[in-house]
Amino acid sequence: MRRRLLTSTLVVAVIAVLLLGVPLGVVVSRLIVDEAAQELGSEAKRLVGEVEYARVQETPLDPQQLEQKYPDRYIQIWEHGTPLRVTVVGSPPPSGHLMTEDAQTNTGVYVRISRDRDQVEQDVGARLLLIVALAVAALAVAVSLAVVQSRRLTLPLQDLAKIADRLGSGDARPSKHRYGIPELDRVAQVLDRSATRISDLLTREREFATDASHQLRTPLTGLTMRLEEIVASSDEPEVVREEGEAAIVQAERLTAVIDELLAAARRQRHAQAHPVAIDEILGQQIIEWEPVFRDAGREIRLDGTRGLKAMATTGGFGQVIASLLENSLRHGGGAVTVASTCGDSYVVIEVADEGEGIADEIAPRIFERNVSGGGGTGLGLTLARALAAADGGRLELVRRRPATFAVFLRPAEENGGNRVVSGPA
């Protein structure tokens, strides 16, 4: 491309120089010759006037004065009379190339003045040489500009090609290179936006794989517990039936979690939020987690207002509560209290335990990925906050000691609800 730019620019410059330089050379040559002829004609007219004046005044012509007054000129003067007088001033050029102009009067004075044509031609040659030098300089400037412009165009294109190749190989870092050329800068901006989108997609896919493995672990743990209960209570048919039904619920919940994760990966869950009964989801979660807490010598308590409804998705909100209960089981202590209240703008569900709380050094970063205070994965609270945000709500740490987390959801309707006294679930 660079060679084509240089060649095309050079061809255009040569054509322009020829179209302008050749006519200019011809015009300059003619102007110089015409100017020399006009100057010689003016001298002839002035000289014939001087001769006529000297003749009237009856004073002789002085050839030396005429030679000083008209240097480098060959002058011949004829004065008609009896006898005919001829005056010659100067000497003819050795080359024999003369440029001659004549003048005469009515009284019989005839003047011929000549100059060396070679001098005029030398002047024409000098002017033509100057034009050629200017043409060469113009070509040199054109080539220099073509080299600079070709580098300015080709180097950014090569850079953009490298960026596109790197983008295709999976390196989705925006380059943020700008070249001062609007069209190329536009291409660079589009590549940067594409790199950002690809990076977001890759990050989302990686996070989805990590989140799925973490989120599926909780319902699988519950399903395993139910199956263990079935095995341990195989002598009691009613218990087997009850635990089998609970295992089915866990399996259905596992399917729902998979659907929620897939929807979150496609950023579709926010549009699927609908009014849900808070009591049903809290009751389901407490039923699932109560045996685990009982085995650990702890209990779950319900408190707050009943009959509340909020905008959420059943699987997403249930997963948030499950993550908070699992966090309390792993890192908290004592009884866990789940309380629901209704404010002016939010339905609030708090999950609190009686443990030592959260260390001050990790409390500000408790919702960041891979941050854990007890050897966990550091993903549970991060995913729980993301699920709450996807439903149009938020998850916050409202108290460090003892640890208290609150889920804020948009109310579905005017919630009246009934207050319940706290106690075991």
Secondary structure as GFF3:
##gff-version 3
##sequence-region A 1 425
A	DSSP	alpha_helix	2	57	.	.	.	ID=ss1
A	DSSP	alpha_helix	63	69	.	.	.	ID=ss2
A	DSSP	beta_strand	74	79	.	.	.	ID=ss3
A	DSSP	beta_strand	85	89	.	.	.	ID=ss4
A	DSSP	beta_strand	98	104	.	.	.	ID=ss5
A	DSSP	beta_strand	109	116	.	.	.	ID=ss6
A	DSSP	alpha_helix	117	168	.	.	.	ID=ss7
A	DSSP	alpha_helix	182	232	.	.	.	ID=ss8
A	DSSP	alpha_helix	237	265	.	.	.	ID=ss9
A	DSSP	alpha_helix	269	272	.	.	.	ID=ss10
A	DSSP	beta_strand	274	277	.	.	.	ID=ss11
A	DSSP	alpha_helix	278	295	.	.	.	ID=ss12
A	DSSP	beta_strand	300	306	.	.	.	ID=ss13
A	DSSP	beta_strand	309	312	.	.	.	ID=ss14
A	DSSP	alpha_helix	314	331	.	.	.	ID=ss15
A	DSSP	beta_strand	336	342	.	.	.	ID=ss16
A	DSSP	beta_strand	347	352	.	.	.	ID=ss17
A	DSSP	three_ten_helix	363	365	.	.	.	ID=ss18
A	DSSP	alpha_helix	380	390	.	.	.	ID=ss19
A	DSSP	beta_strand	394	399	.	.	.	ID=ss20
A	DSSP	beta_strand	404	411	.	.	.	ID=ss21
A	DSSP	beta_strand	418	424	.	.	.	ID=ss22
###
